[in-house]
């Protein structure tokens, strides 16, 4: 991939609409799936309906094709300001912690333990309008690689 593109403020960088393409590979079975859709990072409202301290609501929707069957798919995450300027804390829609995110160097590695599985993530920024995540998921019943490419849209 080459050089990484440093991002001084991850929340400012992510704000807006992105085209999403994700491949899902099951390394154990050899099965492959594909998600295509959009992600919108918009203002995050707190429980009182007020904007929540500069956070972003991540809303992803699209179609996931697995073993030839297409299904609608969506997910929601909350991106909150992190402990250091320009960083974020990512939470699931229900508020549970997911991972931290610091793209000040253009690259970030993080882990998320989930039951018996471990999700190991790598985030890389290519330029002002393109970034990628690669999650390696390992556990007793999982051996997956999820690669997602994001491209900013107008």
VENJO-V250134 format. One line per field, one symbol per residue. phi: phi as a letter, one per 20 degrees, with the letter a starting at -180 (. if undefined). psi: psi as a letter, one per 30 degrees, with the letter a starting at -180 (. if undefined). A space follows every 50 residues. Layout:
phi->???
psi->???
This chain:
phi->.nfedfcfbfffffgpdcecccdcdeffenfccbdcrccdddgeefgene felmfceecdbrcddclmdecfbbbccdddgefdgndbdecfgenffdae bcdfenbbdbcbfcledceddcdcdeafcbbbccdddcagccbccddcdd cfdf
psi->falljkjfjeeeefkakkkkkkkjkjfeffkklkkkalkkjlkkkafffl kjhglkkjjkkakkkkhfkkkkkllklkjlkafkkfllkkllegfkkdll jjgfffkkklljkjbglkkjkkkkkeafgklkkjkjkkaegkilkjkkkk kkl.
